[in-house]
């Protein structure tokens, strides 16, 4: 897959025609995957190249709809997953006020037509152009028939639209198992292992600590069963997201992970933690003994969850 970063008025790509889909694709959940799979299907059927068109930075940040807009995945993670699905091009368009001010007709004729899009696949609620005036069903008409449009129906879970907002809500509520189901994979957090206060080492509970970025989706404070990817190898463990209220309470939140059957120095190493299921809320303990007794229970629960999940 080729990654192309461009502005809306200077997106040069030599091609014989594209089958494309457009959107933020944050999380690339199971509804997104249907769109991308349809693009690949039409690409093969029409003998055209396939493309996913997305925007960076997030439109909500530029339009100031949400100054604290968060993302389920980084652009690099998004690119890697889209590449694995067989797409030829990921086109990342710089989103700015010029893009926001384009009319629906300008977006179609000055961008999609110039990009040589022949077929477009979008969701039922796709909108574009200033104030979202353009709708999925108007694309072909605005393009004077030069673009064929395939509209994918609404995908729901228990009568609620499957979407990024729903998954973020599940993560914040601690319903990781449902978030994973809607993502079609485990929700993961990657980062560089930082040195913590090293309390864990004094109680035979060493942890790998990584920070969750301010632009990353928020998760519920508490303990999770987890799977950890280190240098291409998977390990099981359990993770706590919080500020360590029982010992040397911090003024910020950290994801601390105890990794089963691992003995090594991870400081400065980049690791990935997959959250498998939520175990319990974060608690403040009255004594070290009370804390250690609960940790032993957490470890037992986490091991059982991982053994069942990956048997």
GULO-992054 format. One line per 10 residues: number of its first residue (from 1); their letters; for each residue z, y, x of N, C-alpha, C, O. Coordinates in steps of 0.05 Angstrom, whole numbers. Each point is the difference from the previous one (the first is absolute). Layout:
! residues N
NUM	A	Z/Y/X/Z/Y/X/Z/Y/X/Z/Y/X | ...;
***
This chain:
! residues 311
1	XXXXXXXXXX	0/-24/17/0/24/-17/0/25/17/13/1/21 | -28/19/-29/-1/25/14/17/21/-15/-3/4/-24 | 21/9/39/16/21/-12/-13/27/6/-5/7/23 | 0/8/-45/-13/26/3/18/22/-12/7/-1/-23 | 0/20/40/16/23/-9/-18/24/-1/-13/6/20 | 13/8/-42/-19/22/-3/10/21/-20/20/-5/-14 | -33/28/14/5/20/-21/-19/-6/-23/-20/-14/3 | 25/26/-26/-15/-5/-24/-29/9/3/-18/-12/-12 | 13/33/28/-27/11/3/-14/-10/26/-21/10/6 | 34/-28/8/-12/-9/25/6/-30/5/11/-8/20;
11	XXXXXXXXXX	-18/-7/-40/5/-29/1/-26/-15/4/-12/-10/-18 | 3/10/43/-26/-11/7/3/-30/5/14/-9/18 | -29/-7/-33/0/-29/3/-28/-10/-6/-8/0/-23 | -6/-10/44/-26/-11/-5/2/-27/-13/12/-18/11 | -24/15/-34/1/-25/-14/-23/-2/-20/-12/20/-7 | 8/-44/-3/-22/-5/-20/11/0/-28/-13/-8/-19 | 37/17/16/13/1/-26/27/-14/1/4/-20/14 | 15/32/-29/28/-10/0/9/-9/-27/-8/11/-21 | 24/-32/21/17/-6/-23/28/9/8/11/-9/20 | 0/28/-36/25/12/8/21/0/-22/-7/-2/-24;
21	XXXXXXXXXX	32/5/32/21/6/-19/16/23/12/0/4/24 | 13/12/-41/14/24/9/29/0/-10/5/-7/-23 | 13/16/40/28/3/-9/19/2/23/-9/-2/23 | 35/5/-28/19/1/21/6/-28/11/5/-3/24 | -5/-16/-42/5/-28/8/26/-4/16/1/-16/18 | 19/31/-26/26/-3/13/13/-26/-8/5/-5/-24 | 0/-12/44/12/-26/-6/-21/-22/-3/6/-23/5 | -30/30/-13/-22/-19/-5/12/-24/-16/0/-23/9 | 11/30/-32/13/-20/-18/-22/-17/-14/-24/3/5 | 33/-21/-22/-19/-20/-12/-21/13/-17/-22/-11/-3;
31	XXXXXXXXXX	27/34/-9/-20/14/-16/-21/13/19/-24/-1/-6 | 33/12/28/-18/11/20/-18/-23/11/-24/4/4 | 36/-27/1/-15/-22/11/-23/-9/-18/-21/-8/10 | 25/10/-36/-22/-6/-18/-24/18/4/-23/-9/0 | 29/35/3/-22/20/5/-15/-7/26/-24/-1/1 | 40/-4/20/-13/-5/26/-16/-26/0/-21/-2/12 | 32/-19/-25/-14/-25/-2/-27/3/-16/-20/-12/7 | 21/29/-27/-25/6/-16/-20/14/18/-24/-5/-2 | 33/24/19/-18/14/18/-14/-21/19/-24/2/4 | 40/-20/6/-11/-20/18/-21/-18/-14/-20/-7/11;
41	XXXXXXXXXX	27/0/-36/-18/-17/-16/-27/15/-5/-21/-12/3 | 22/37/-12/-24/15/-5/-16/6/26/-24/0/0 | 39/4/22/-13/5/25/-17/-24/8/-23/4/10 | 33/-28/-13/-15/-24/6/-24/-3/-19/-22/-7/8 | 28/11/-34/-20/-3/-20/-24/19/3/-23/-7/-4 | 30/32/11/-21/21/2/-11/4/29/-18/15/4 | 30/-30/14/-8/2/29/4/28/10/-17/12/13 | 41/-1/-19/7/27/9/26/-2/15/15/-19/-3 | -9/39/20/25/2/14/23/7/-19/-5/14/-20 | 29/-23/26/23/6/-17/18/21/13/2/2/25;
51	XXXXXXXXXX	11/14/-42/16/22/11/24/5/-18/-2/-1/-25 | 24/8/37/24/11/-14/3/28/9/1/6/24 | 0/13/-44/3/28/6/28/9/-8/8/-4/-23 | 6/15/42/27/9/-6/5/28/12/-18/11/13 | 42/0/-17/5/27/8/26/2/17/19/-15/-5 | -19/33/24/23/5/17/0/29/8/-21/10/10 | 43/5/-13/26/-9/-10/0/-6/-30/-21/5/-14 | 43/-14/4/2/-7/-29/-5/25/-16/12/21/5 | -30/-22/-26/-6/23/-16/25/14/-12/1/24/-3 | 20/-40/-4/24/12/-12/14/19/19/12/19/-8;
61	XXXXXXXXXX	-15/-25/34/12/18/20/-15/27/1/12/21/1 | -38/-23/-1/-17/24/2/2/17/-25/1/24/1 | -1/-38/-24/1/14/-25/28/8/-8/5/13/-21 | 14/-21/38/29/7/-4/10/-11/-27/19/11/-12 | -31/-33/3/11/-13/-24/26/-14/7/18/-2/-17 | -16/-8/42/25/-13/8/3/4/30/-13/-12/17 | 31/31/-10/5/7/28/12/-24/15/-1/0/25 | 13/-19/-39/13/-23/12/-16/-26/-5/12/-21/0 | -38/24/-3/-17/-24/-5/4/-20/22/-1/6/24 | 5/-31/-32/4/-22/19/-23/-20/-3/-14/0/-20;
71	XXXXXXXXXX	11/-17/41/-21/-20/0/12/-28/4/19/-3/14 | -32/-17/-26/8/-27/4/-10/-11/27/13/-17/12 | -35/28/-3/-11/-10/26/-12/24/15/-8/20/-12 | 6/-23/38/-13/20/17/-30/-4/-1/-10/-20/-10 | -4/40/20/-30/-1/0/-9/-24/18/-19/-14/-7 | 33/9/29/-8/-22/18/4/-27/-15/-17/-18/3 | 39/16/-17/5/-25/-15/-21/-4/-22/-9/-22/-5 | 2/44/-8/-20/0/-21/-27/-9/12/-14/-17/-12 | 7/28/35/-26/-7/12/0/-30/8/-21/-13/-4 | 43/3/15/0/-28/8/-3/-19/-24/-14/-20/2;
81	XXXXXXXXXX	27/27/-24/-2/-17/-24/-27/1/-12/-11/-20/-9 | -1/44/7/-27/3/-11/-20/-15/17/-19/-13/-11 | 22/15/37/-18/-15/18/1/-30/-4/-20/-14/1 | 44/4/-7/4/-29/-4/-13/-9/-26/-4/-24/-3 | -3/43/-15/-12/-7/-25/-30/0/1/-14/-6/-20 | 2/12/43/-28/-2/4/-16/25/-5/-25/-1/-3 | 38/24/1/-14/25/-4/-14/10/26/11/-4/22 | -35/16/-25/-15/9/23/10/27/11/2/4/24 | 5/15/-42/8/26/8/25/9/-15/2/-3/-24 | 17/15/39/22/15/-13/-5/29/7/0/8/23;
91	XXXXXXXXXX	-6/8/-44/-7/28/4/25/16/-8/7/1/-24 | 5/13/43/24/16/-5/-8/29/0/-7/11/21 | 8/1/-44/-9/28/-4/25/18/2/20/-5/-13 | -22/26/29/22/19/2/3/14/-26/-19/13/-10 | 43/-15/-2/4/13/-26/12/28/5/21/2/13 | -35/18/-23/10/27/3/-7/15/-26/-9/-11/-19 | 14/37/19/-5/16/-24/-29/1/-7/-7/2/-24 | -11/-4/44/-29/-1/-7/-7/-24/-16/-16/2/-19 | 28/-25/26/-5/-24/-16/12/3/-28/-13/-7/-20 | 37/18/19/13/3/-26/-15/18/-19/2/-3/-24;
101	XXXXXXXXXX	-17/23/36/-14/19/-17/-28/-8/-8/-13/14/-15 | 4/-37/25/-27/-9/-7/-2/-7/-30/19/-11/-11 | -41/19/-1/-4/-9/-28/-8/-29/0/-6/-12/21 | 7/0/-44/-8/-29/-2/-29/-4/9/-6/-19/13 | -11/38/-21/-29/-2/7/-3/3/30/-16/-14/12 | 30/32/1/-2/4/29/10/-25/14/-12/-8/20 | 33/-4/-29/11/-24/13/-21/-22/0/-4/-14/20 | -9/10/-43/-19/-21/-3/-26/6/17/-9/-17/15 | -1/41/-19/-27/6/12/2/10/29/-19/-5/15 | 40/18/-7/2/10/27/15/-19/19/0/3/24;
111	XXXXXXXXXX	13/-23/-36/14/-20/17/-10/-28/-5/-11/-12/19 | 14/1/-43/-8/-28/-4/-30/-4/3/-8/-20/13 | -8/37/-24/-30/-3/3/-8/3/29/-16/-15/11 | 28/35/3/-7/5/28/9/-24/18/-12/-6/20 | 33/-7/-29/10/-23/15/-16/-25/-6/3/-21/13 | -22/23/-32/-18/-21/-8/15/-23/-15/-7/-23/4 | 26/31/-20/13/-20/-17/-19/-7/-23/-9/17/-15 | 4/-43/12/-17/-10/-21/16/-13/-23/-8/1/-23 | 30/-13/30/17/-14/-19/29/9/5/8/2/23 | 6/4/-44/28/8/3/18/-16/-19/-7/-5/-23;
121	XXXXXXXXXX	29/-4/34/20/-16/-15/26/16/-2/11/7/21 | -2/-1/-45/24/16/-4/17/-11/-22/-10/-16/-17 | 35/24/16/18/-8/-21/-5/16/-25/-14/20/0 | 24/-30/-23/-4/12/-26/10/29/-1/-11/16/-16 | 31/-9/32/12/26/-2/-8/18/24/13/21/5 | -34/-29/9/-8/16/23/-10/28/-9/-15/2/-19 | 24/19/33/-10/27/-5/-5/14/26/11/-7/21 | -27/28/-22/-8/14/24/-9/28/-7/-3/7/-23 | -1/9/44/-7/28/-5/24/17/-6/22/-11/-5 | -25/37/5/23/18/-4/14/-6/-26/-12/-3/-21;
131	XXXXXXXXXX	38/0/23/18/-6/-23/-7/-26/-13/7/-5/-23 | -21/-13/38/-6/-26/-10/-19/-1/-24/2/-17/-17 | -20/37/17/-18/3/-24/-20/-23/-2/-8/-8/-22 | -1/-4/45/-19/-22/0/14/-26/-6/22/-5/10 | -34/-12/-26/11/-26/-7/-19/-22/9/-23/4/6 | 34/-28/-6/-16/-23/9/-26/-3/-14/-21/-5/12 | 21/10/-38/-24/-5/-16/-21/23/3/-22/-2/-11 | 29/24/25/-19/22/3/-15/-1/27/-18/16/4 | 25/-34/14/-12/0/27/-30/-4/-2/-15/16/12 | 6/-36/-25/-28/-7/-1/-17/23/-13/-21/6/10;
141	XXXXXXXXXX	32/6/-30/-14/23/-13/-2/23/19/-21/13/2 | 43/-6/12/-1/22/19/-19/-5/23/-12/18/11 | 9/-44/-5/-18/-7/22/-29/-4/-9/-17/-9/15 | 12/16/-40/-27/-4/-12/-10/-28/3/-24/-5/6 | 42/-14/-9/-8/-28/1/-3/-12/27/-8/-23/3 | 14/39/18/-4/-10/28/23/-18/9/-2/-13/20 | 24/14/-35/23/-17/6/8/-17/-24/3/11/-22 | -2/-37/26/10/-17/-21/30/-3/2/11/-2/22 | 3/3/-45/29/0/0/11/-26/-12/-8/-8/-22 | 26/-5/36/15/-23/-11/29/9/-4/13/8/19;
151	XXXXXXXXXX	-4/-10/-44/28/9/-6/17/-25/-5/-6/-17/-17 | 28/16/32/19/-23/-2/22/7/-20/12/22/1 | -7/-40/-19/20/5/-21/28/2/11/6/-7/23 | 12/18/-39/28/3/6/13/-27/6/-5/-20/-14 | 21/19/35/15/-24/7/29/5/-3/11/20/11 | 3/-36/-27/28/5/-7/18/-23/7/-8/-23/3 | 34/30/-1/21/-20/3/21/7/-21/12/22/1 | -8/-40/-20/19/5/-22/-6/27/-13/18/16/-5 | -43/-12/-2/-10/24/-14/2/26/16/-5/22/-12 | 11/-23/37/1/24/17/-23/-2/20/-4/-21/12;
161	XXXXXXXXXX	-10/43/-8/-22/1/19/9/-7/28/19/11/10 | -33/-30/2/5/-7/28/-11/23/17/-24/6/0 | 42/6/15/-8/23/17/20/5/22/22/-12/0 | -29/30/17/18/7/23/27/11/-10/20/-7/11 | -21/23/-32/25/11/-11/19/-21/-9/24/1/4 | -35/-22/-18/16/-22/-10/13/-15/24/24/-7/-2 | -39/2/23/10/-14/23/22/16/14/20/-11/8 | -24/37/-5/20/17/12/26/-1/-16/22/-1/11 | -25/0/-37/24/-1/-18/15/-26/4/24/-1/1 | -39/-21/2/12/-26/4/15/-1/27/22/-11/2;
171	XXXXXXXXXX	-34/23/19/13/0/26/26/16/-1/20/-8/12 | -20/30/-26/23/17/-2/22/-13/-16/24/5/4 | -32/-22/-23/20/-15/-16/9/-26/13/18/-13/-10 | -30/6/33/8/-24/13/-15/-25/-10/7/-22/8 | -26/26/-26/-15/-23/-10/-23/-6/18/-24/2/-7 | 31/-11/31/-20/-6/21/-17/-23/-8/-24/0/6 | 35/-20/-19/-17/-24/-7/-22/8/-19/-23/-10/3 | 27/29/-21/-21/9/-18/-20/18/15/-24/-2/-3 | 35/19/21/-18/17/16/-18/-17/16/-24/5/3 | 34/-27/9/-16/-18/16/-22/-14/-17/-22/-3/9;
181	XXXXXXXXXX	30/-4/-33/-19/-13/-18/-23/19/-7/-23/-8/-1 | 29/33/-4/-21/20/-7/-16/8/25/-24/8/-3 | 36/-9/26/-15/6/25/-18/-24/8/-21/4/13 | 29/-28/-21/-15/-23/8/7/-9/28/-14/-16/12 | 36/26/-2/10/-6/27/28/12/2/9/13/-18 | 4/-19/41/27/11/3/0/29/8/-17/9/17 | 35/7/-28/2/28/8/11/0/28/19/-13/6 | -32/29/11/9/0/28/6/28/11/-12/20/-10 | 29/-20/29/8/25/14/-3/-5/30/12/-19/10 | -27/35/3/-4/-3/29/11/24/15/0/22/-10;
191	XXXXXXXXXX	9/-27/35/10/22/16/10/-9/27/2/-24/5 | 5/43/11/11/-6/26/30/-4/-2/14/15/-13 | -5/-36/27/29/-6/-1/15/21/17/-6/4/23 | 26/8/-37/16/21/13/28/-11/6/9/-19/-13 | 4/31/33/27/-8/6/19/13/-20/-1/24/-5 | 18/-41/-8/19/10/-20/27/5/13/2/6/24 | 19/-7/-41/27/4/11/12/-26/12/22/0/11 | -38/-22/-12/6/-25/12/26/-13/-10/12/-16/14 | -4/23/-38/24/-13/-12/-6/-29/-4/18/-17/3 | -43/10/-11/-7/-27/-6/5/-19/24/8/-23/-4;
201	XXXXXXXXXX	-14/33/28/4/-17/24/29/-7/5/6/-21/11 | 12/38/-20/29/-5/4/11/-20/-20/22/-11/4 | -37/5/-25/9/-20/-20/-19/-23/-3/-2/-13/-20 | -14/9/42/-19/-22/0/-21/2/-22/-7/-21/-12 | -1/45/7/-21/5/-21/-20/21/10/-2/22/-11 | -12/-29/33/-19/20/10/-22/6/-20/-9/-18/-14 | 0/42/13/-21/8/-19/-22/16/15/4/13/20 | -28/-16/-31/-23/16/8/-2/23/-20/-3/-5/-24 | 5/29/34/1/24/-17/-26/16/0/-9/7/22 | -3/-2/-45/-23/17/-1/4/21/-22/15/-5/-20;
211	XXXXXXXXXX	-27/28/23/2/21/-19/-23/-1/-20/-23/-5/8 | 29/11/-33/-21/3/-20/-8/29/-1/16/17/-4 | -42/-11/8/-10/27/2/4/15/-26/1/-12/-22 | 1/39/24/5/16/-24/-24/-1/-20/4/6/-23 | -27/-13/33/-24/-2/-18/-4/-29/-10/-20/-5/-14 | 37/-13/22/-2/-28/-9/14/-3/-27/19/14/-6 | -29/-33/-9/12/-6/-26/30/-6/3/8/-13/20 | 8/22/-38/29/-4/1/7/-27/-12/-11/-9/-20 | 30/-4/33/11/-26/-10/29/3/-7/13/19/9 | -3/-37/-25/28/1/-8/18/-6/23/-6/-18/16;
221	XXXXXXXXXX	29/32/-15/20/-6/20/12/-28/-6/6/-7/-23 | -4/-9/44/12/-26/-4/-11/-21/20/-12/7/20 | 18/-32/-27/-6/-23/18/-24/-16/-11/-2/-5/-24 | -16/-3/42/-24/-14/-8/-4/-25/17/8/0/24 | -19/-21/-35/-10/-22/16/-26/9/11/-16/13/-14 | 10/-19/40/-23/11/12/-14/-20/19/12/-19/9 | -37/25/-3/-15/-15/20/-10/20/20/-10/22/-7 | 13/-28/33/-5/19/21/-23/-10/18/0/-23/9 | -19/41/-4/-22/-6/18/4/13/27/2/24/2 | 0/-41/18/5/10/28/-20/-13/18/0/-25/3;
231	XXXXXXXXXX	-18/40/9/-19/-10/19/-16/-24/-11/-5/-19/13 | -3/22/-39/-17/-21/-12/15/-23/-11/-12/-19/-11 | 39/18/14/16/-22/-10/19/9/-23/10/23/1 | -7/-40/-21/18/6/-22/27/-12/3/4/-22/10 | 16/38/-18/28/-9/0/12/8/-28/-10/18/-13 | 31/-33/5/14/8/-24/25/16/7/9/-1/23 | 0/16/-42/24/16/4/10/14/-25/-10/-6/-22 | 28/24/25/8/17/-23/4/28/10/9/5/23 | -16/14/-40/0/28/7/18/17/-18/2/-6/-24 | 10/26/35/15/19/-16/-12/28/4/-4/9/22;
241	XXXXXXXXXX	-2/3/-45/-9/28/1/22/18/-10/9/-2/-23 | 1/19/40/22/17/-7/10/17/23/-14/4/20 | 38/6/-23/11/18/21/26/-11/12/17/15/11 | -13/-42/-14/23/-13/12/27/13/-8/14/10/17 | -8/-11/-43/24/14/-10/26/-11/10/21/13/-1 | -21/-39/10/25/-13/8/8/7/28/24/1/7 | -44/2/11/6/5/28/-17/23/11/-24/-2/-1 | 37/23/10/-15/23/12/-22/9/-18/-24/0/8 | 30/8/-32/-19/8/-20/-20/21/11/9/20/12 | -35/-25/-16/-20/18/11/-7/21/-21/7/-2/-23;
251	XXXXXXXXXX	-21/23/33/-9/21/-19/-29/-5/-8/-12/17/-14 | 0/-40/21/-27/-7/-8/-1/-30/-4/17/-15/8 | -39/6/-21/-3/-28/-7/-17/-15/21/-19/11/10 | 27/-36/-5/-13/-17/19/-5/-27/-12/17/-9/-16 | -38/-4/23/-5/-28/-8/9/-18/24/-12/0/21 | 35/-14/-25/11/-17/21/-5/-29/-7/5/-9/-23 | -16/-6/41/-8/-28/-5/13/-19/20/-4/3/24 | 18/-23/-35/10/-22/17/-21/-22/-2/-6/-9/-22 | -4/0/45/-21/-19/1/11/-27/8/13/-3/20 | -18/-17/-37/10/-27/5/-14/-13/23/-25/3/4;
261	XXXXXXXXXX	40/-17/13/-11/-16/21/-18/16/19/-21/-9/9 | 30/34/-3/-15/16/19/19/12/19/21/11/-7 | -28/-12/33/17/11/21/-18/15/19/-13/-13/17 | 13/39/-18/-18/15/18/5/30/-4/12/8/-20 | -22/7/39/3/29/-1/-24/12/-14/-23/-3/9 | 28/16/-32/-22/11/-15/-3/30/2/-17/12/-12 | 35/1/27/-1/29/1/-27/10/10/-10/-8/20 | -1/27/-35/-26/11/7/-24/-16/-10/-23/8/3 | 29/-32/-14/-22/-17/-10/-7/7/-29/18/7/-15 | -43/-10/8/-10/5/-27/1/-26/-15/-13/-19/7;
271	XXXXXXXXXX	28/19/-29/2/-24/-16/-6/6/-30/0/23/-8 | -4/-44/-7/-6/3/-29/20/-16/-15/5/-24/6 | 8/36/-27/19/-13/-16/-11/-2/-29/-6/20/-12 | 4/-45/2/-9/-4/-27/24/-5/-18/17/-17/7 | -15/31/-28/23/-3/-19/-7/-22/-20/-19/3/-15 | 34/-24/14/-6/-23/-17/14/2/-27/-13/-4/-21 | 39/11/22/14/3/-26/25/17/5/11/1/23 | -1/11/-44/24/17/2/25/-18/-5/0/-17/-18 | 20/20/35/24/-17/-3/23/15/-13/12/-10/-20 | -5/34/29/22/15/-12/-1/29/8/-15/8/19;
281	XXXXXXXXXX	30/9/-33/3/28/7/16/3/26/15/-17/7 | -19/40/6/16/6/24/28/6/-10/5/13/-21 | 15/-22/37/28/4/-7/16/10/23/-8/-2/23 | 31/15/-29/18/9/20/24/-20/0/12/-4/-21 | -7/-8/44/21/-21/1/26/12/12/0/19/15 | 22/-31/-24/27/10/8/9/-10/27/17/13/13 | -29/-35/-4/8/-11/26/-23/-15/12/-20/-6/-13 | 22/1/39/-20/-15/15/-2/-28/-11/-22/-11/-3 | 45/-1/-3/0/-28/-11/-15/-1/-27/-15/-19/-4 | 20/38/-13/-14/1/-26/-30/3/4/-16/-13/-14;
291	XXXXXXXXXX	9/30/33/-29/4/6/-13/-26/10/-21/-7/-9 | 35/-6/29/-12/-24/12/-2/-23/-21/-19/-16/1 | 38/15/-19/-1/-21/-21/-24/4/-18/-14/-19/-7 | 8/44/0/-23/6/-16/-26/-4/15/-19/-10/-12 | 19/17/37/-24/-4/17/-7/-30/1/-24/-7/-1 | 44/-10/4/-5/-28/1/-13/-10/-26/-18/-17/1 | 27/28/-24/-12/-7/-25/-29/10/-2/-18/-14/-9 | 14/39/18/-27/12/0/-19/-17/16/-23/-5/-8 | 32/-4/32/-17/-15/17/-8/-27/-13/-23/-9/2 | 43/-3/-15/-5/-26/-14/-21/4/-22/-18/-16/-3;
301	XXXXXXXXXX	21/38/-13/-19/5/-21/-27/6/11/-20/-10/-11 | 18/26/32/-25/7/12/-15/-24/10/-24/-3/-3 | 39/-15/17/-12/-25/10/-11/-17/-23/-22/-12/3 | 37/10/-24/-9/-16/-23/-25/12/-13/-19/-15/-7 | 18/42/5/-24/13/-11/-24/-5/17/-22/-7/-10 | 25/10/37/-23/-4/18/-9/-29/1/-24/-5/0 | 43/-13/0/-8/-29/0/-15/-8/-25/-18/-16/1 | 26/28/-24/-14/-6/-25/-27/13/-1/-20/-12/-9 | 18/37/20/-25/15/-1/-21/-11/19/-23/0/-6 | 32/-10/29/-18/-9/21/1/-29/6/-6/-9/22;
311	X	15/-7/-42/3/-29/5/-28/-13/3/-1/-25/4;
***
